[in-house]
Amino acid sequence: MKALIVIDYTNDFVDGSLPVGPPAIELDERMAAITQAYVDQGDFVVMAVDLHEENDLYHPESKLFPPHNIRGTGGRDLYGKLHNLYAEQSDSIYWMDKTRYSAFAGTDLELKLRERGITEVHLIDVCTDICVLHTAVDAYNKGFAITVYKDAVASFNQTGHDWALGHFQGSLGAVVWSAEDTILRQKK
């Protein structure tokens, strides 16, 4: 059994206070199409969404990045078509707040996956070499098989993005596929 984990496709990460910018904006339709395909198949779909508190000086990211994904702000809303999809189908998608790079750190994600018998996680979103990477490393360490859709992840810089894609395959044994060639083709 598999699950789709959609990581941090929010206004702040796409074109807000900590923007990936055009590479993330270009994913808008693909994010929604992939998510819809997994919902339609009855797979477990997780929105793993970064959550920060205003003026939190103790969070380690506060020294690395400008404030982003602050509780109660529009920057934390899902971006574009994914926002609309979630609004229409929230009963089929598990929303999970996360406060660290990895969707596993300090959350109930592993419990939710194990109780459903899920052994394989599929990852999409931003940032390839930060939150997607750390989630993939934790998934690997917990024994989950990993698939990353290379045409459904983006990062602040192409070098980090390319390095992470190689790392997924070479060091974590992940399958790195094109969503266009796999899940979206099956849907058509």
Disulfide bonds with the S-S distance in Angstrom:
none
